[in-house]
Amino acid sequence: MSPVVGYLTKRFPRLSETFILDEILALQAAGVDLRLFALADPREAITQPDVAAVRGPVGYLHAGRGPLRATAEVAATLLAHARLAARSPRRYLGVVGYLLRRRRHVSSVRHFLEAGRLARWLEADGVTHLHAAFAHGPASVAHFVHLLTGLPFSFSAHAKDLYRSPADLLAVKVEAARFVLVCSAAAASDLGRIAGPAADKVVLAYHGVDTRRFRPTTAEPDADSGEPIRVLAVGRLVPKKGYPVLLDALARALAGGAHLQCRILGTGDQRGAIEAAIGRLGLGDTVTLLGGGTQEDVVEQLGWAQVFVQASVVLTDGDRDGIPNALLEAMAAGLAVVATPVGGIAEVITSGSTGILVPPGDSTVLAAALAGLAADAGRRRRLGEAGRRQVIARFDRAVCARAMVRRFDPGTGRSDRSPADVAV
């Protein structure tokens, strides 16, 4: 009998979380019977067109605002918990005791309450395994569902949800889960150290990209055309993306005689600061902020670009990138890429072979790398071709999805491991 998998994320669909959408579509294409749930509806103005291809509705634990909606949610939550308590009083009181002893935080109480409602939906849908797409809130809700009902669960860990979560709570969730999927070997190693004896549950499962959709389209200008080299960055306008470093590097490269044009695709809280830096550095004629965009916009901009930059940094609170999907998409599109070895990026790029790695936060070295690529069309072409081969071989969406599908084996008594996966 094939498993019915509940897939729980924080908010869906989110414009910036294309890896979640890609994962859902790939799992459905592989034949996994998914039931989709989210803690909330983000209600963003722009959504990815591919959302229309997702099969089935999404169950939202928090679907809207207003007193009537809030009252209905409270009533449904109380009813769900009353039924759980009546069905198995001892189990229910044990979970309440655990909550009071070990998880005395407002967020934990919220996750416990959400788990009661979700558990009822999962039972109604015949779900046999629950997977949470993030290590923080969604995994906490899934853990409480497991404690309340015994339903097996797993979760994925990525970047912020891993590095900004309390280590002791992560260890508890790993121990309780059937398995944990982590999107880079660096993150798998970090989580494995936190998990201690349960480290063997941590499994490396790379995100994949659609290498048929993202493919080379850029036509290089003639060597003597005098056109600027076209540089692209894609990602949310948030501190860990390192945009101030990129802007400073562009200013340095231009001052050294490089001829560059840059576009940045993304939205975020740092837009005002980035606009101010563009003005301060005199980059108004060089850098264009495009705002947010869909995957179609990403494809279009990759077709425009010749060089892709990922200037990621590690923040003081530990937050960092894992392996940015935009970086994989750029490599699949055959662009020469310059990036920093933050998170799992060095697992994708061998410097000088499939791209160029520069120290995080070092605008001088980044400027030199950009200037060097601007002056060498042959090197841009070689790096782009090698990068695409790397992504096709290791990060194709269908291949990565097959590795994930093996996790949802209905035979819980058998090993969840397979030779194709790397474990900690």
C-alpha positions in Angstrom: 0.0 0.0 0.0 1.4 3.4 -1.0 1.9 5.9 1.8 -0.2 9.1 2.0 2.2 11.8 2.9 1.1 15.0 4.6 3.4 17.9 3.6 3.5 20.8 6.0 5.1 24.1 5.4 5.1 27.5 7.1 3.4 29.6 4.4 2.5 28.6 0.9 2.9 29.7 -1.7 5.7 32.2 -1.1 7.3 33.9 -4.1 10.8 33.6 -2.6 10.5 29.9 -1.7 10.6 28.4 -5.1 12.5 25.4 -3.7 9.3 24.4 -1.8 7.1 24.7 -4.8 9.7 22.7 -6.9 9.9 20.0 -4.3 6.1 19.6 -4.2 5.8 19.4 -7.9 8.7 17.0 -8.2 7.2 14.7 -5.5 3.8 14.8 -7.2 5.4 14.0 -10.6 7.2 11.1 -9.0 3.9 9.6 -7.9 3.9 10.5 -4.2 0.3 10.9 -2.8 0.6 14.3 -1.1 -1.8 16.2 1.1 -0.7 19.8 1.5 -0.9 21.9 4.6 0.5 25.3 5.7 0.5 27.2 8.9 -0.7 30.3 7.1 -1.6 31.8 3.7 1.0 34.5 2.9 -1.5 36.2 0.6 1.3 37.7 -1.5 0.4 40.0 -4.4 2.6 37.9 -6.8 2.7 34.1 -7.0 4.6 31.7 -9.2 2.7 30.6 -12.3 3.7 27.0 -11.5 1.5 27.1 -8.4 -1.4 26.3 -10.8 0.2 22.9 -11.5 0.0 21.8 -7.8 -2.6 19.1 -7.5 -5.1 19.3 -4.6 -6.1 22.0 -2.2 -3.9 23.4 0.7 -5.2 23.2 4.2 -4.4 26.4 6.1 -4.4 26.4 9.8 -4.7 30.1 9.7 -6.6 31.1 6.6 -7.5 34.7 7.2 -8.1 37.5 9.6 -11.1 39.0 11.4 -13.1 38.2 14.5 -15.3 35.6 12.9 -12.4 33.7 11.4 -10.5 33.8 14.7 -13.5 32.6 16.6 -14.0 29.7 14.2 -10.4 28.7 14.5 -10.5 28.8 18.3 -13.6 26.7 18.4 -12.2 24.1 15.9 -9.0 23.9 18.0 -10.8 23.3 21.2 -13.0 20.7 19.7 -10.0 18.9 18.1 -8.1 18.8 21.4 -11.2 17.7 23.3 -11.5 14.7 21.0 -7.8 13.9 21.3 -8.0 14.0 25.1 -11.1 11.8 25.1 -9.6 9.3 22.8 -6.4 8.8 24.7 -6.4 10.7 28.0 -3.1 9.3 29.2 -1.2 10.2 26.1 -2.8 13.6 25.9 -1.9 14.5 29.6 1.6 13.2 28.9 2.0 15.7 26.1 0.6 18.5 28.2 3.1 17.6 30.9 6.0 17.6 28.4 4.8 21.0 27.2 4.8 22.5 30.7 8.1 20.9 31.7 10.2 21.4 28.6 8.5 23.8 26.2 7.2 26.7 28.2 7.3 29.2 25.4 4.4 31.1 23.7 5.4 29.7 20.3 5.4 26.1 21.7 1.9 26.5 23.1 0.8 27.8 19.7 2.4 24.9 17.9 0.8 22.4 20.3 -2.7 23.9 19.7 -2.1 23.9 15.9 -1.0 20.3 16.1 -4.4 19.3 17.5 -6.3 20.7 14.5 -3.8 19.4 12.0 -4.0 15.9 13.6 -7.7 15.8 12.9 -7.2 16.8 9.2 -4.5 14.2 8.8 -6.7 11.5 10.1 -9.5 12.5 7.8 -7.2 12.4 4.8 -5.7 9.0 5.7 -2.2 10.4 6.0 0.3 7.8 7.1 3.4 10.0 7.3 3.9 13.7 8.0 6.8 15.7 6.5 7.5 19.3 7.7 9.3 21.5 5.2 11.3 23.5 7.8 13.1 22.8 11.1 11.5 25.5 13.2 7.7 26.0 13.4 6.5 23.3 10.9 8.7 20.7 12.5 7.6 21.7 16.0 3.9 21.3 14.9 4.8 17.9 13.3 6.5 16.8 16.5 3.5 17.6 18.6 1.3 15.7 16.1 3.6 12.7 16.6 3.4 13.0 20.4 -0.4 13.3 20.3 -1.2 10.6 17.8 1.9 8.5 17.2 1.9 9.4 13.5 5.5 9.1 12.1 7.1 12.3 10.9 10.1 13.8 9.3 11.4 17.3 8.5 13.7 19.2 6.4 16.3 21.7 7.6 17.7 24.5 5.4 19.4 27.6 6.6 17.7 30.2 9.0 15.4 27.5 10.4 18.5 25.5 11.3 21.0 28.1 12.4 18.6 30.2 14.4 16.7 27.4 16.2 17.6 26.4 19.8 20.1 23.4 19.6 18.4 21.5 22.4 15.0 21.7 20.7 16.5 20.6 17.4 18.1 17.6 19.1 14.7 16.6 20.5 13.0 16.8 17.2 15.7 14.9 15.4 15.5 12.1 18.0 11.7 11.8 17.5 11.7 12.0 13.7 12.0 9.0 11.3 14.6 11.0 9.3 15.7 14.6 8.7 16.6 15.9 5.2 19.2 18.6 5.0 20.1 20.5 1.8 23.9 20.7 2.1 26.6 18.5 3.6 27.8 21.5 5.7 24.4 21.8 7.3 24.1 18.1 7.7 27.4 18.0 9.6 26.3 20.9 11.8 22.9 19.3 12.6 24.6 15.9 13.1 26.7 17.4 15.9 23.6 18.9 17.5 21.7 15.6 17.2 24.4 13.5 18.9 23.4 9.8 19.1 20.5 10.5 16.7 22.9 11.9 14.0 22.3 8.8 11.8 18.8 10.1 11.1 20.3 13.2 9.3 20.4 12.6 5.6 21.8 14.9 2.8 19.2 15.6 0.2 20.0 18.3 -2.2 17.4 20.6 -3.7 17.1 20.2 -7.4 16.4 22.6 -10.3 14.7 22.0 -13.6 17.6 21.8 -15.9 15.4 21.8 -19.0 13.8 25.0 -18.0 17.0 26.7 -17.0 19.4 26.3 -19.9 21.9 28.4 -21.8 20.3 31.2 -23.9 22.8 34.1 -23.5 24.5 35.3 -26.7 27.9 36.9 -26.0 28.5 40.3 -27.6 31.3 40.7 -30.1 34.7 41.2 -28.5 35.0 44.7 -29.9 31.4 45.7 -29.3 32.1 47.9 -26.3 29.1 46.6 -24.5 29.3 46.2 -20.7 29.4 42.8 -19.2 26.0 42.0 -17.8 26.0 40.9 -14.1 23.0 39.5 -12.3 22.1 38.8 -8.6 18.9 37.1 -7.6 17.6 36.8 -4.0 15.7 38.5 -1.2 17.1 41.9 -0.2 18.2 40.7 3.2 21.5 41.0 5.1 22.7 37.4 4.5 22.8 37.9 0.7 25.7 40.4 1.0 24.4 43.1 -1.3 26.5 45.9 0.3 29.6 43.8 -0.5 28.5 43.3 -4.1 27.8 47.1 -4.5 31.2 48.0 -3.1 32.8 45.4 -5.4 31.1 46.9 -8.4 32.3 50.3 -7.5 35.9 49.1 -7.2 35.7 47.2 -10.4 34.4 50.2 -12.3 37.1 52.4 -10.8 39.6 49.9 -12.1 38.3 50.2 -15.6 35.9 47.3 -15.9 32.8 47.9 -18.0 29.9 46.3 -16.1 26.1 46.6 -15.9 24.3 44.9 -13.0 20.7 44.0 -12.3 19.3 42.7 -8.9 16.1 40.7 -8.8 14.4 40.5 -5.5 12.5 42.3 -2.7 13.1 42.7 1.0 13.5 45.0 3.9 17.0 46.2 2.8 15.8 47.8 -0.4 16.0 51.3 1.1 19.5 50.8 2.4 20.6 49.3 -1.0 19.2 52.2 -2.9 21.1 54.6 -0.6 24.3 52.7 -1.2 23.8 52.8 -4.9 23.5 56.6 -4.7 26.4 56.9 -2.3 28.7 54.8 -4.5 27.7 56.6 -7.7 26.2 53.4 -9.2 22.9 54.9 -10.4 23.8 54.2 -14.1 25.2 50.8 -13.4 22.8 49.0 -11.0 19.1 48.4 -11.6 16.8 47.1 -8.8 14.1 45.0 -10.6 11.9 44.3 -7.6 10.4 40.9 -7.1 9.7 38.4 -9.9 8.5 35.0 -10.8 10.5 32.0 -12.1 9.6 33.3 -15.6 11.3 36.6 -14.7 14.3 34.7 -13.4 14.6 32.8 -16.7 14.4 36.1 -18.6 17.1 37.8 -16.5 19.4 34.8 -16.7 19.0 35.0 -20.5 20.1 38.6 -20.3 23.1 38.0 -18.0 26.6 36.8 -18.6 27.9 36.6 -15.0 26.0 35.6 -11.9 27.0 36.8 -8.4 26.1 35.2 -5.0 27.8 37.4 -2.4 26.4 35.5 0.7 27.7 36.2 4.2 27.3 34.7 7.6 25.4 36.9 10.1 26.3 37.4 13.7 23.3 35.4 14.8 24.4 32.4 12.6 21.9 32.9 9.8 23.3 32.1 6.4 22.4 30.6 3.0 22.4 26.9 2.4 22.7 26.3 -1.3 20.7 29.1 -2.9 18.4 27.8 -5.7 19.1 30.9 -7.7 22.8 29.9 -7.8 21.9 26.5 -9.2 19.5 28.0 -11.7 22.3 30.3 -12.9 24.7 27.5 -13.3 22.1 25.4 -15.1 21.6 28.4 -17.5 25.3 28.2 -18.3 26.4 31.4 -16.7 29.8 32.0 -15.1 29.2 32.3 -11.4 31.1 34.1 -8.6 30.1 33.2 -5.1 31.3 32.9 -1.5 31.9 29.5 0.2 29.1 30.1 2.7 26.9 27.2 3.8 26.9 24.5 1.2 28.0 26.7 -1.8 31.4 25.1 -1.9 29.7 21.8 -2.5 28.5 23.1 -5.8 31.4 25.2 -7.0 35.0 24.1 -7.4 36.8 27.4 -7.7 38.4 27.8 -11.0 36.6 24.9 -12.5 32.8 25.3 -12.1 32.8 28.8 -10.9 34.9 31.2 -8.8 34.8 31.4 -5.0 35.8 34.5 -3.1 36.0 35.2 0.7 32.7 36.3 2.2 32.7 40.1 2.9 35.7 40.8 0.8 34.7 43.3 -1.8 38.3 43.8 -3.1 38.6 40.1 -4.1 35.1 40.1 -5.5 35.9 43.1 -7.6 39.0 41.5 -9.0 37.0 38.3 -9.9 34.3 40.4 -11.7 37.0 42.4 -13.6 38.8 39.2 -14.6 35.6 37.7 -16.0 34.7 40.9 -17.8 38.0 40.7 -19.6 37.9 37.0 -20.5 35.0 35.7 -22.6 36.7 32.3 -23.0 36.9 31.8 -19.3 33.3 32.9 -18.8 32.2 30.3 -21.4 34.4 27.5 -19.9 33.1 28.1 -16.4 29.5 28.3 -17.6 29.7 25.0 -19.5 31.4 23.2 -16.6 28.9 24.6 -14.1 25.9 23.4 -16.2 27.4 19.9 -16.4 27.8 19.9 -12.6 24.2 20.8 -12.0 22.8 18.3 -14.5 24.9 15.6 -12.9 24.1 16.3 -9.2 21.3 18.8 -8.8 18.7 17.9 -11.5 15.2 18.2 -9.9 13.9 14.8 -11.0 17.1 13.0 -9.7 16.9 14.8 -6.3 13.2 14.1 -6.0 13.8 10.4 -6.5 16.2 10.4 -3.5 13.5 12.1 -1.4 10.8 9.7 -2.5 12.7 6.8 -1.1 12.3 8.3 2.4 8.6 7.9 2.4 8.7 4.0 2.5 5.7 2.6 4.2 7.8 -0.2 5.7 8.8 1.7 8.9 10.7 -1.3 10.2 13.1 -1.1 7.3 16.0 1.2 6.9 15.4 4.7 5.5 18.8 4.8 4.0 20.0 4.1 0.5 23.4 4.1 -1.2 22.5 7.1 -3.3 22.2 9.3 -0.2 24.9 10.7 2.0 24.4 10.4 5.7 26.0 12.0 8.7 
